[in-house]
């Protein structure tokens, strides 16, 4: 693991504060990225399975109609009090229909060992599914449900990606807590240093749930806001497309992916393909600042 100093050159033009998810291509692009990352990887079978999950998410999102947003009074209250307008604790029931569609699609290509998990989700009672979703989002899963949680997470991501895509700039504001999504209040999974005319070399944090992104200055810890004791860590033989930004002030870290190094990088897929980097940073005494919701169940299966 090699530390590197942080270098930052901002773009000349003003950049958007928020990047809302592009529903027509986000999950399809992620599926392709998982397939590419699986090539020659020691976790190839798992990454290819996650590619199937992402493809099922894409199909579910394309068939999902627009969902009701919170009413005007709720949106105004959120803006007045500096809160995200979407609340994962008050999720629409449509997420359970999405889960059934994803589980059904995955069952067609899943290995025999995975089918009992998918079959269990297809017949689970609504209150059971809701309780699993609550525990997933609160980071308190039960041991006997771990293998199901990747599918639960996938369904929740589809629904909240749809909801986030329906928001406008007037609904959103920059929050005091850098690591909290301005759309749904979920923690960031990683950050992306993007390419583009107005966003070149800017860092956007990527939401673990709704796939929204929001601009946060580089060379600032996303957990404690410290601008000191930061370093970029990478595996010695990596190409620099994925690094871990560590903070000695709060001993946290979050991965950062660079489109300049590889325009196809995806904050969720590339995060899961670089678990060796997590192990090295964990061993150095840093704690991860945000979850990857697809890891909890898939990695335990």
N, C-alpha and C positions, 0 to 999 in steps of 0.2 A: 504494500500500500504506500503510495507516494503522495505527500502533501504538495499542493501548488498554491501560489499566491493568486488572489482574485484580481482579474483585469477586466475593466468595464469601459466600453466606449458607447455612449448613448446615441440614438438616431437624431437626425436634425429636426424632424417633424414631430408634432405632438401625436402621441399614441393613444388608442382607446384604453380606458381603464378596465373594461371587461370584454371578454370574448365568450359569447354564448355558443353552445354546442351546435354543430352542423348535423342535423338529424339524417340527412340523406346519405351521408358517407362515413360518419364517425366510427360506428361499430364494424362496418365492412372493411374500412382501412385497418382497424385494429386486428381483425381476423387475419388479414394478409400479413400483418407484422408478426403475429404469433407464428404463422407458418414459416416465415423467413427466419425468425430467430431460432426455431426448432432445428433447422438444418445443422447437423453436426454437434448439437448441444447434448450434454449429459442428461438433461431433463426433457429431451425431445418429445417423448410420448405425452408428458403432462402439458407442455406448451402447445402441442397440436390439439389436445383436448380443449384447452382454453381458446384456441382458434375456433373450434366448433361452438363453444359457448358464445363467443363474440358474433359468429355468423347467425346463431339463433337469436341473439339480441337484435341484430340488424333486421331480421325478418319480423320480429315482434314489433319493433319500433315503426317499421313501414306500414304495418296494419293497425297501428294504434292511432285512433282519432285524437284531436285536441282534447285536453282535459280542462275542467273548470279551475281557474285560478282562484285564490282567495278573493273575497269581495273587496270593494273599494275601501271600506272602512278599515278592514284588516291590513290592506296594503299601506294605507295612510298611517296607521298606527305603527307599523313596522318601520316606516321611514322616519317618523317622528322620534322614535326611541332607538334608532340606529340598530335595527335588528333585520335579519334576513327575512324576505317575504314568504319563503316556503318553509314548512315545518314537517320534517320527516316523521315526527310523532303523530301527525294528523294526516297520514297518507291516504290517497284515494283507494277504494276497494279494487279498482281496476288492476292494481299491481298483482293481485292473486290470479286474475285471468292471464296476465302476462306470464306469471310463473308456470301455469299449466301449459301454456303454449311452448315455452322454452323447454320444460321438462319432457314434453311429448316429442319435440324435435330431437332432443339429445338422445332419447331412448332408442331412436331408430339407428343410431350409429355407436351407441355406448357399448363397451365390453360387458360381458355377462356379469362380471363382478360389480358393476356400477348400477345395474338395472334395479336391484331391490331398493336402492336409495331413491331413484327416480320414481319408481312405482309408489313408494311411500309418500312422496310429495304429491303425486297425482290424486291420492285418496285422502290426504290429510284434511282435518276439519279447519274451518276458517280461523277459529280462535287459536289453534295450534300454530298455524302459519303466522298469525299476527304476533304471537308471543316469540316465535323464532326471530322475526324481523326486529322486534324490540331489543332482544338480547344481542343480535348482531350489531345493531347500530350503537348500542351502549357498550360494546366491547366485552360482553359477559356471556358468551355462548356456553352451552352445556356440552359435556364431552360426547354424549350420545347423538348429538345433532350436527357435529362438525362436518361430516361428509355431505350434508345437505345444504350447507350455508353458501357455497359458491353459487348455487342455483337461485337461492333466495336473494343473494346480493345482485345477481345478474338481472333479476326481475325488477328489483328496486331501482337499479341504475337506469333501466329503460324508462320507467315511469317518470323519474325525476329529471332525466335528460329531456324528455318531452316537455315537462313543465317548465324547466329552465329556458328551453328554446322559445317559449311563448312570452317570456318576460321582455321588457324593454328597458332602456337605460334609465327611464324615469322611475322605475321600480327599485333601482339598485343604488347603493352608496358604498364607498370604501369604509370598511370597519376598522376599529382600533386594533383588533387582534388580527395580525397578518395571516395567521394560519387557518382562519375560519372563512368558509365560503360565503360571499355576500348574497348568494342566491338561496342556499338551503341550510347554511350553518354547519355543514359537515367539515371535517378537517381535510387538508390537502393531502394527496397521496405522493406528490412529487412536484417539481417545477420544470418548466420548459424555457430554454433560451431560444427565442424564435427568430426566424428569418422573415423579412418582408419590408416593404417600403417604409411604413411608419412604426413597425414593431421590431426592427432589426436590432439584435443584441439585447433586447429587453427580456426580463424574466417574468413569466406568468405562472402563478401557482395553479395547479390542476385539481379540481374537486374529486374526492374519492367516490362521491355518490352521483352528482348530477352532471359531471363532465364540463362544468363551466370553468373559466379561467379568469384570474384577476391579476393585475399588474402589481408587483411588489418590487421595490428597489433592490438591485443586487448589492452584495457586500453588506447585507443586514440579515441577522438571524430571524427566520420566520417564526420562531417560538418566543424569543425573549426581546427581540428588537435591538439586541446589542450589535454594534458595528465593530467590535473588537474581538480578537481571539477566534476569528473564522478561518477555516482552511478548506480546500477542496481535496478530497481523497479519491484515489482511483487504484484499481488493480494494475500491477506493473505492466502486464501485457495487453491492457485494454487500449482501444483506439481513442479514448477520451470522450466518447459519445455519452457515457453515463458516469457521473461522479457523485460522491456523497459530500454535501456541505456540512461540516461539523462545527459546532460552537463550543468552545471551552468555557464560556460563561455559564451556560445552562446544561452542558453535556448532552445536547440533543443533536440529531442529524436528520436531514431529509435529502433524498436524491435529487439530482438536477440533470436533465438531458439536454443535449445540444443539437439543434437542427443544422448548425453549421458543419458539424462532424458527420451527420447523417440526416438528411431531410425527412426520412421516413420514421424517425424515432417516435415512440408513443410512450407517454409517461406511465401508463399502467402496464403495458406489455413489456417494455424494456426494464421496468422495475422488477418484474417477476423473473425475467431472464438473467438478472444479475444478483441473485441471492448470495453468491460468494462474497460480493462486496458488503452486503449486510453483515455477514458473519465476521468479516475482518473489522468492520467499524464497531460492531457489538463487542468484540473481544478487546477493543481499545477503550471501552468504557462509556460509549455513547448510546443513548436510547433513541429509538426511532420516534419522530414527532407526529407521524400520521400513518393510518393503516392502508393497506391494499385489500379491499373487501373481497376480492376473488381469491386471495391467498388462504383465508381461514379454513374454508371447506375443502378447496381443491387440494391443498397441500397435505390435508389429513386423510384423503381418500385412499 
